């Protein structure tokens, strides 16, 4: 019996090749999409869960009230780990992690490498397997270095690197560091990523200086006892912190300003290590990597659900659409003795056969598309991840559910035919087909929502990448050189300007420095602190709105003058900013005067709000980056000259450059990836939805075959018949749009709140997306409608349908 069901199913597949292909392909695409997204979600949820001590691992974090707003911080100073471990019950051990970058010399080449400074017990707390060396002692000596297998292979051509030596720069000399261990490469689902580990640097003076409670620049992790309560431990930490640090804090407040009587010390908390990856308030940062937003997994899960639901709906619709032609077969089977139960089993068997084929194709399709998906999602996923027991059970459940959904309704309908009606061609599909209409509305609501979301994301991305940043980044090259004196920078700058293609050169501190100062009214202000020379503002063509720029004609500018931006003036509450004092209370209350105000410009990407910014030429601060403006079309020659001069002036410093425009675009990489992911999701949903709509148009044409013939005999035109056949489907699509538009508008408004600078979604976006959906649906339906309208009316009137 089952053999006969299988043979019948295969025979029907081969008899209707086009429809079978569409049916199986639609379901396979939906399943492949779901599999890929399940891989992503599984990877996100598995982050950092491979550490043996993971359930007992916590990161020391803090919260503090600033400006009436509660803010969280994930970084600590030197003292939190050792002081809390020694004085708080329940803490077993601690590990500090500080990111760094050092220069290494190999033969005549110097290369800058990122690395982590860690405490000596790092490899005993975190589970990074050691393949050579001793995990207990490998980080105890100051000049030790631990490599991953990949880094050992790169440096020495072999993973057998224990005992070999790397030359690392210290001040102006290169000193040997001995490889004491080699570990396996860090798993991709790890927030801690490294290729080199060096022993943490700490002096006795630093360990005894209580002011290091308030110098935040690293991550501190603690391992709790097995039965310790994290909340109780955190309470003890806070009590000890108040006791040990209050006196120092009050002395610092009296010296630097910003608070009184211990107010503002903050509260220490414990963050579970395994929750760090998906945390929105305390993400993996400051030396940790791969921080993610749980919203991404939610969005992708929603897309997977949408696509799979639409694929299953199509499967049902297409099966029903083709079932009309099997009415006579059902009648014959009933006449020769087949019962309804047997017929239901037959159709369910056919449904499960189709699903099995679709599942096999989905696995193959997922494997083929996986490299592209990895690029989009910035992952290194493998199809073998699907072999997880829970995922296998989920897929089996999905297979059974899909087979039942796709086969149960058609089986009930077809098995209920009366033989007399089917054999004498009196059978028709009666009723309004409310279920199918509801499914079509649901399909196109989901598809329309994703298309509108795509339009919004594209518009916001274009806004981010095309908005005027407030400065001119054209032909601007950035070259880094850390810890450079003003004298060395001036000499190098003079040499660069000798080249005719180099327009201007402006040194600046590397990265963004954040600090604070007092104003004349004794209030404090936090700001971005930039050290530049007189060429910086003209090189970036930032407009001055008041006062003047720095100038070598005023020698005092390098000692007591500052330039601020409009945001600084606004927050300070100044009406006349020129001449206002800014008191650097952490620097012996040295007072600077404002000589100029520049127009606000986006010194950070547009996903960060412009804050107060202050510029100084203070000789005590070092430079770290050269901003080099070149003539258009001269990049090749200019870069060659810059590199030659750099190597001549700084022979032991790695040379690298980046164009400012590229650096800005790189900051929007995550937005670009999600733009592509949502686009592919929208294309999939509209494609699969149109397959379903095509199936329903086939069903409609078959139901109304004789009606179409009569209309043609009575003189109806092809256009009028196409309109009559398409009208009902277009109505369903319009209903779907009416549902999707407000939902998409609400979702877009909420999503855009994440951006301080954003578009305002107007009706043009939604009407454009709606027009596209209607056009695609109309083209899909019209194809079958035109085919039916052009059919010979004689054949239509003589049809058995």
ABEGO torsion letter per residue (X at the ends): XAAAAAAAAAAAAAABAAAAAAAAAAAAAAAAAAAAAAAAAAAAAABGAABAAAAABBBBBBBBBBGGBBBBBABBBAAAAAAAAAABBGBABBBBBBBBBBBBBBEABBBBBBBBBBBAAAAAABBBBBABEBAAAAAABAABBBBBAAAAAAAAGBABABGBBBBBBBEABBBBBBBABBBBBBBAABABBBABBBBBBBBAAAAABAAAAABBABBBBBBBBAABBAAAAAAAAAAAAAAAAAAAAAAAAAAAEGEBGGBGAEBBBBBBAAAAAABAABBBBGGBBGBBBAAAAAAAAAAAAAAAAAAAAAAAAAAAAAAAAAAAAAAAAAAAGBBAAAAAAAAAAAAAAAAAAAAAAAAAAAAAAAAAAAAAAGBBBBAAAAABAAAAAAAAAAAAAAAAAAAAAAAAAAAABBAAAAAAGABBBBEAGAAAAAAAAAAAAAAAAAAAAAAAAAAAAAAAAABBAGBBABGBBBBBBBGBBAAAAAAAAAAAAABAABABBBBBBBEBBBBBBBBAAGBBBBBBBBBBBAAAAAAAGBBBABEBBBBAABAAAAAABBBBBAAAAAAAGBABABGBBBBBAABGGBBBBBABBBBBBBABBAABBBBBBBBBABAABBBABBBBBBBBGAAAAAAAAAAAAAAAABAABBBBBBBAAAAAAAAAAAAAAAAAAAAAAAAAAAAAAAAAAAAAAAAAAAAAAAAAAAAAAAGBBAAAAAAAAAAAAAAAAAAAAAAAAAAAAAAAAAAAAABABBBBBBAAAAAAAAAAAAAAAAAAAAAAAAAAAABBAAAAAABAX
